[in-house]
Every structure is written in C-alpha cells, then in structure tokens.
Amino acid sequence: MRHYRLKLDLQLFNQEKTEKATPKKRQDSRKKGQVAKSSDLPGAFILLFAFASFLMLGNYYKSHINELFGGLFEHWLTMEVTTENVMDLFLSITKQLLVMLLPIFAIVMVIGIVGNVIQFGFLLTGEPLKLKLNKLNPIEGFKRIFSMRSLVEFFKSILKVSIIGVLVYTTITREWDQLLSLSMQPLERIFAFTAGLTIKLGIQIGAVLAVLAFLDFLYQRYEHEKSIKMSKQDIKDEYKKSEGDPLIKGRIRERQRRMALQRMMQDVPKADVVITNPTHFAIALKYDASKMEAPTILAKGMDHVALRIKEIAKENGVITMENKPLARALYERAEIGDAIPADLFQAVAEVLAYVYKMKGR
C-alpha cells in the first residue's frame, strides 16, 4: 500500500507544472499567438502622443481649423448649392479634414505597430482567428467570466477610472476660478483656455495610463510564463518527440552494433594472420600488394569478441600469432578498414614474412 501511494505521489509530482518552458514550447506557443502582451500599452501611448502632438503641432492644427471653418462661414454658407458643385464641396471638406488629421492617423499607425512589436516582436499568425468550438461552450465561458484574469481586468478598469476621475477633479479644482470667469472673456481666450486645459488633462491621463499599461505588461508576462510552464513529464515527452525514444534509439544502436560485428566476422576468413594478446586482444590483418599500399585491419576486438575472432580464424585455417605489444598497439591506434600505422610496418612485416614462410609463399 505504501509503495502504491509513493508511486502515485511521484506521478503527481511529475505532472506538476513547475519547470520553465523549453525553447520549443515557447516557439510553439508563439506560433499559436500565445505571447505576453498588454492590449492597454499601445492605446495608452497613442493617447499620450496624440495629445502631445496637439502641444507640439498647435499652430498646424490652428491654421487648418481656421482654414476649414473660415471657408465654411465666409463662402460655403452663402454659396448656392447645386448638383454640379456639391461633390466638389464635399471633396474639399474631406481633403481639409484628412490633411488636418493626418498627424493623428500617423501617430495611431506607428504607435500601434511599435507598441506591439516592442512587446513580443514581429509576429504574423492566423491561429487566434480560427474557430474553436470550445469557446462556444457556456460552461467554459462562465468559468472565464469568473476567472482570476477577469477579476484582475475588473480591478484594472476600476483603478483606471478612479485615477482619471481624481486627475480631472484636481485639475478642474485648480482652474475653477478661471472657469467661472470665462463668461466674461473673448471667444478666442475661451477657446485657448479650453484647448490648453484639455491638452494638459490628456497628457496627464495618457502618462498615467502608460505607467499602468507597463505594469500590466509585466503582469501579463508573468501570467504568460506561468501558463506555459511544463511538468517534468512534459519535458520528457517533448524530448522523446524531438530526439526519439531513448529506449528505441538504444535498441537501434545495439542492432547496428550487432550488424557491424557480423560484417566484421565475415571478413575474418579473408585475413592473412590474426595477432593476439593472447586472450584480451585479437586483430585480423590482410595484405594484398597489388591493391594495398600497406596491410589493412579487417577485424579487431577484445575479450569475448577477440575469442570469437580466434575461433573463426581457426575454423577457416587463418594463422594466429601471439605478439602482445603489437596486438595492443594495433588495437589502440587503428580502426577497422585502416592501414596500419607507419611506425608498425617493420613489426607487421616480420609477422607477415613468418606467415608467408609457413604457407610456402
């Protein structure tokens, strides 16, 4: 019973998502559109830079507004509208509005792109747009509504509204005396004061929202890292998929080793001599002067492989000679299919000469 409980606890431990995501897991999540991002960050910077543009490009906006409304009140209201000139009038107004709003459009486009790129880099994926039937599940939808993420989003909204309310209240309170005296001011003064107050409020609200959005980005990154964490079993499964099952790979290597050993043993009968240690090492050599520049190792092995080489050599009439230093040197310094090292030519030549003499060659 204790063994079963221990095994169950170990399985549960392996299933706990306690490990950081692997690079492959991160890449797969990114392909699915699962990245750390705050949707509030681009919006906050768009608001901040849009109101900052009013401050920096005030004369630009002023001139185009005067041109638009000046033409409206001076010419368009008194002109006779006909089917021939109504389209020209509409195109003229539209052109002036587009020229006036062009800086805002540029800010929205640039900040919208940059605000997302700085969060998660350049990413194009259609995965989030795919229809997923589980999103239509009312139970899952109910869980998402009352999840921790939804609760955090709710408190974020309350915090933003509260901060904006406090900023508006304090700003208007400081300017209250001037607001009361506006009724006695000329129209241009009223417009300048209202525009200045609006820009001031907009920049303050944009700056505060940008700070809150940055904090939200840090929270979203924390949540993202938490959501892509892996269990030890997940890491093992991923390794098996990418690298292959170690057990299967071991079996393949063992089979390849046996096949190589079998091919090597098939070459032993072709050898001229087998040099032994006598029990630990065995090296089968062959030399054909018409095809080889130096004697070549056909097979080599130690312990039970060496014993098998000697058995095959004996069965096929291959001469076996004992030379401990030469056998060890050949085993350590040359591989199967290699020519013998040059400094061992003399020793091998003496062995081959003795073998040839015994065979009458």
Buried (B, 14 or more C-beta within 10 A) or exposed (E): EEEEEEEEEEEEEBEEBEBEBBEEBBEBBBEEBBBBBBEBBBBBBBBBBBBBBBEEEBEBBEEBEEEBEEBEEEEEEEEEEEEEEEEEBEEBBEEBEEEBEEBBEEBBEEBBEEBBEEBBEEEEEEEEEEEEEEEEEEEEEEEEEEEEEEEBEEEBEEEBEEBBEEBEEEBEEEBEEEEEEEEEEEEEEEEBBEBBBEBBBBBBBBBBBBEBBBEBBEBBBEBBEEEBBBBBBBBEEBBBEEEEEEEEEEEEEEEEEEEEBEEBBEBBBEBBBBBBBBEBBBBBBBBEEEEEEBBBBBBBBBEEBBBBBBEBBEEEEBBBBEBEEBBBBBBEEBEBEEBBEEEBEEBBBEBBEEBBEEEEE
